[in-house]
Amino acid sequence: MRLWGGRFEGTTDERVAEFTRSIDVDRVLALDDIAGSIAHVHGLGRAGLLAPDEVETLLRGLEGLRSEVEEGSLAWDPALEDVHMNLEVALRDRVGPIAGRLHTGRSRNDQVATDLRLWLRRTIDGLDEAVLEMERALVRLAQRDGDAIMPGSTHIQPAQPILLAHHLLAYVEMLERDRGRLADCRRRANVSPLGSGALAGAGYPLDREETAAELGFDGVTANSLDAVSDRDFVAEALAAFALAMVHLSRLAEEITWWSNPRFGFVRVADSFSTGSSMMPNKKNPDPAELVRGRAARVIGSLTGLLALLKGLPLGYQRDLQEDKPPLFEAAATLEASLAVMAGMVETLTVDGERMRAAAGEGYTTATAVADALVRRGVAFRAAHHVVGTLVAEAERTGVGLDALDDTTIAAALAVSDDSVALTILGDSTLPGELRAAAGLEGALAGCDVLGGTAPRRVAAALAAARARLGL
């Protein structure tokens, strides 16, 4: 059954039919297509293009189709091209020839654009909740074990000590930005193309705004030609999905390293690990590794769609049929990745002692010691040089900065060209003050600014996150 066959003679080559078929992909739009059709029937009735009894018949048939789709009992015919043709033929089988009046003032071009926006809107709503659950998992772990001290790094080298909670809350910030991007995408996607027809607009006095309101759209598209060829909202969604996957991949990378025995910061639960078919000793964080891998696929989906769109002239082109596989797959990948990462984070066992030991390596408190000198009036560059000298001496003697004696500290100050450094040289309280700053707790306490890792600042940030997430 071809809904477009009047001008054609003969049959479609089976290779063409198979090549152009999309029902296996776009059938996920069935409920959205039916919702759009119901609103369209109402619009045709308001415009006087359908009699009240015709409206009633079509609505009854569409509601029946909706029930069959929801129950999974509707039989999909692969011989029919797509979800739209399947549903129209199924409607005709149930209500008769009047089903042919449903397509009045509508093209598959504005129909699929509407369906896709409806699908994306509800998909984003579901993803938003999945992102929130990932945030809750991070916050619960921060609440449970967040007072552990760990090494913060730059250049993958020990930098400064931070609280584990501070580290975890950084990912919460990333995820909140992901939620913002999804919300922005949803807002721009939430306009109705229905009534744009094939490209020039419907040839009947349809009230597009009333139909849009019925479907929950915020408004209607302003240009019919743009409406049927616009896939910016798909690209935006894929960009948001890709960046969210990048954030999950970064966390997955860290969990993979942290669970290595050489780090030993965390232990991944058996329920989120796999073994080796050959090596009995292995315990692998495979879910985290797969999240890293699937992030690449979602990035590829975004790149592929942009390449698809870049050469298309205005108006609908059949190329746009290829927008759905990457969008649907990327959304499913992000949803699954959020779920598995939330479960992995929730079940992590943290080894605070191993973290603390690592935080004490690499002289991570050196900046805090320099800051202590600056608070005494020493210029930062001079303080940096003094503490660099102390680090070199500590390395040479194999001790921590907090174990350097008064004589060593005085010697480093004595060669400084900073007048204040020379003035405080004889202050007997200074060495103890610097050793206190060189301790992990002292270094943490010194970062006492909004957004810093000082315990009271992290406690406040954690409390705010818990309140926002309802924990």
N, C-alpha and C positions, 0 to 999 in steps of 0.2 A: 504494500500500500504506500504510494507516493502522494504526499499532500501537495506536491508542487508539479505534478506530471502532465498537466494539460497541454503544454506546448511541445512535449517530447514524444517521439515515436520509438518504439522498441523498448527493450529493457536495459537497465543499468548493468554494465559489466560487473560481474561478481567481485573482481579485484577492486574496482572503484567502491562498490558497496562496503566491502570489508575495510578498505582503507579510510573511508570517511565516517565509519560508524563510531559513535561515542557513547552509546548507552551504558557500557560497562563502567565508564567513568562518571558521566553526568547524572546517573540515576540517583546519586546522593542528593540531588537538588529537587527530588520529587515533591517533598512536602512544601518547599518554597515555591515551586511551580504551581502547585494547587492553590496555595495561599494567594499568589498573584492572580490566578485565574478567577478565584472567588471575588476578589476586589474588582477585577475587570468586568465581571458579570454585573456587579452592582452598578459600576459606572455606565455600562451599556444600557441598563435599565433606567438610570437617571436621565440619560440622554434621549430616551424614547426609541432606542434602537432595538430593544427587546421588550416584548409585552410582559406584564406581570407573571402570567402563567409560564412563559418561556424562562424567565428569571428563576422561578421556583423549580422548574424541571432541571435546569442546568446546575443550580446550587445543590439540589438533592443528589444529582449524579456525582458532582465534585466531592461532596461530603462523604459519599460512599467510597469513592476512590481514596480519599484521605484515610479512611478507616482501614482499607485494604493495605495501603502502604505502611501504616503504623503497625499493623498486625503481621506484615511480611507475607501476605497471601496474594498480592498482585503478581501475576505472571508477566515477566518482561520478555518482549519479543525481540530477539537480536536482529531480525530482518527489518525492523523499523529503526530508523536512523539514530534517534536520540530520545532523551527523556520526554521532550515535548510531543513528539509524534506518538510515542507509546501511550502517553496519557490522553491525547486527543482521540486516538483510535479506541482506547479502552472506554472513554466517555461515550463515544458513538455507539459502541456495543451495548452500553447500558441505557442510553436515553434516546438513541436513534439519530436521524439526520440533523436534528436540531443542534447537535454538537458542533456542526459546521459553522454555526453562527457565533461561536465563542471567539473565533479569531478575528472578528470584525474590528478594524482599527488597531490591530496588533500584528507585529512581526516577530519572528523568532529572535530578531536582533535586539529589540527592546525587551522582549520576554526573558532572554537569557541574562541580559544585563541586570534586570530586576531580580531574577532568581539568585544570581551570584552575590548581589549586595545583601539580600536577605540572609543567605547562607553565611556570609562573612560576618554579618552583624551578630548572629547568634553564636557563631564560632568564637569570635572575640570575647563575647560575654563568658563563655566557658573557659577560655584560656585565662581570662583575668582571674577567675577563681583558682585556677591551677597555679598561677604565679603567686597569688596570696598564700596558698598552702605551702609553696616552696619557701616563702618568706617566714611563715610560721615555724617551719622545721628549723631554719637557721636561727631564729630567735629563741626557740626552745632549747637548742643546743647551747646558745650563748648564755641563756639563763642557768643551765645546768653546769656547764664547765667553762664558762667564759672568763673566769678569773685566772685561768692558767696564763702564764707569761710565755710568750713565744718570740722568736726573732722575726722582726719585720725586715724585709729585704729590698734592696735596689740592686739592679744588675745581677740578680740571683746571688748576691753576696750579703752577709750579715750587715745590717744597717743600724737599726735602733730597736730596743725591746718594745713590744706592744702587747696588749691583752688579746687573747683569743677572741673575746667578744667583739673587740674593735675590728678585728679582721673579718669576722662573720658579718658584722653589721655593714661592712663595705659592700658585700654582695646584696644585702637587703636594699641598699641605696641603688645599686645597678638594677635590681628587679623592679623597684619603684619607677625608675625611668622607663623600663620596658612597659610597665602598665600605662604610663603616660603616653608612650608612642602608640600603643594599641588603642587607647581611648581617642587619640587624635585621628588615627586611621578610621576608626568606627564613625566618628563625627563626619568626616569628609565623605565616607562611603554611604552615609545614611540619607541619600536623596534618591528620588524615584525617577528612573528613565521611562517608566511605563507611559505610553501615549506618544512616544517619539517615533513609533512605527519603524520602518526599515531604515530611514535616515532623514526624511523630510517632515515628519510629524504625522499624526493620525489625520485622516480625512473626514473626521466627524467631530461634533462639538462635545468632546469628552472633558469632564472636569478633572483634570490631572491632579489638582491639589487635593480634592476630596478623596480620590483614590489613594494618593500618597499618604494622607492622614490615616486612612483605614489600615494601611499596611505598617503604620508606625514610623514612616519616614518623616524627617524634619522639614522636607520641602521637595521640590521637583527640580530636575536638571533644566538649565536655562537654554540649552541649544541641542536640538534633536540630533544633529550630525555628530557633535561631540559625545552625546549620551550613548549612542550605540557603539562607538569606537573607543571610548575611554576605558582604559584598564589601569589608570594611575592607582586606583584603590587596591588593585591586586599587587602592584609593585610595592606600594607602601606597606601592605600587610606582610609581604615577603621580606621586606627590609626590616620590619619590626621583629618578625620571627627569626631572621638570621642573626640579628644583634642579640636577641634573647638567648639563642643557642650559643653564641660566642661567649656570653657571660657564664652559661652553664658549663661550657667547655673549659673555661679558665678554672672554675672550681673543681671540675673533674680532674684536670691536670694536677692541681694541688693535692687533692685526695690521693691520687695515684702515687705521688712522691711521698706524701706524709705517711702512707701506709707501708712504704718500703722499710724493712727492718733497720737500714742504716739511719733513717730518720726516726721511725718508731713513734711519731707524734700521735697517730691514731691507729686503731684496729677496725677494719671493716667487718661488719657482721657476716657470719657464714651465709646467712640468707641473701646477702648481696654480693657474694663472691662465687667464683668457680675454681675448679682445679685443672690440672694438666692430665692429658691422656697418657703421658709418659713419665712425668716427674712427680712422685708422690708427695714431695715437700711443698708443692706450689699452692698458693692461695692468691688468686688474681682478682683485682677489682674490675672485672670485665664490664659491668654497667657503666662505670665512669669512662672507660676506654671507648665504649660504643657511643657514648654521648659526644666525645671528642670527634669521632668519625662521622657521626650523623650531622654534626654542625657543618661539616664540609659539604654534605649533600644539600642542606638548606641554603647555604651560601651559593652553591651551584644552581639551585632553583631560581634564586633571585637574579643571578647573572644571566641565566638562560632566558628568563622572561624579558629582561631589559634588551637582550639581543633580539628577541622575537618582535618587540615593539618598535625598535629603532628605525626600521625601514618601511613601516606601514603607512600608506596614505590614509586620508580621512575616509570615513565610512567603514562599515563592518567588512572585515576580510576573514576568510575561513581560517587563516592562521590563528585567529583568536580562540579557536577551539582548543588550542594547545596551552591556554592559560590555566586550565583546570587541574591537570595532573600535578604540576609542581605546587600549586596552591594547596590542593587537598593533602598531598603527601607531606608538605612542610608543616601544615597545621597539625596533622596527626603525629608527626615526629616531635614537634615541640611539646605537645600535650603529653606524650609518652615519656619524653626526657624529663619534663618537670616532675612527673609522678615518680619515676625511678630515682631521681636525684633527691627528692624530698624523703623518700624512704631510706636511702643510703645515709643521708645526713642525720635523720632521726635516730638511726641505730648505730652511729659511730661511737666507739669507745675512745676517750681522750686520755693520753698519758701525759699528765701535767708535769711530771718530773723530767721526762725526756724533753719536753718543750722548754722547760726552764733551763735545763743544762745547755741546750742549744742556744738559748737566748743569751747565755753568759759567754758564748764563744765569739771571737772576732772583735772584741772590744766595742760592743754595740752601745755602751754607755758613754763613749768618748764625747759625743755631742752634748750630753747633759753636763759633763765636767766643764766643757768650754762655756756652756751657758751659765754655769755657776760663777765662773770668772767674770763673764760679762756683767752679771748682776752685781759684782763688786766694782764695776767701773772700767774693766779692761776692755779695750777695743776688740771686736770679735776677731778680726784677722790676727791680732797678736795672741788672743786666747786660743785660736785654732792652731797656731804654730806651737804654743806651749804644750798643748795637749797632744799634738802630733809627736813632740819630743818624748812625752810621757808614755805614749803608746809604743814607740820604738824601744824605750827602756824596758817596759813591761814584757814586750815580745822577747827581748834579749835575755831577760832573767826568768822568763816562763811563769809570770804571775799575772793576776788581774789588776786592773787599774785601782780597784778598791783595796789592794794589798801593798801599794807603793808607800814607802816610808817618808817621813817628813823631809829628810835630807834630799831624797830624789826629787821631790816636789819643789823644794827650795832651789835646787840647782837648775831646774827647767825655767823657773821664774827669773832667776838671776841673769840669764843670758838674753832675756827679752829686751827689745828696744822700746817697750811701752812704759811710760813713766808710772802709771798706776800699778802695773805689775811689780815694779821695783818698790813702790811705796808699801804695798801689802805684803811684801816678802817677809817681813818680821812678825806678821800677825800669827800668833800661835794657834788661833782657832781655824785658820784657813785650811791646813791639810786635812783635818777631820771633816770639814765642810765639803771639800772636794771628794774625799773618799765616800762620804754619804751620797753625793750625787752620782758616784761611780757604781753604786749598788743598783740592782734592777728596780727595786721599789722606788728609790730616789729618782732614777731616770724617768720612770713612768709618771711620777707625781709632778715632775717638772713640765710636762706637756699639758698644762692646765689651761687650755683654750677651748672655746666652743668647737666641737668636732675633733678634739685631740684625744689621746689615749690615756690621759690621767684617769684613774679609777672613778672619780666622782663624775667626770664628764661622760665616761662610758656607761656608768650606771644610769645617768639621766637619759642618754640616748636609748638605752635598752628599755627603760620604763616607757618612753614615748612610743617606741616601736610596739611594745606589748599592748599599750592602750589602743593604738591604731588598729592592730590586728585582732583585738578582742581576746587577748590571752591573759 
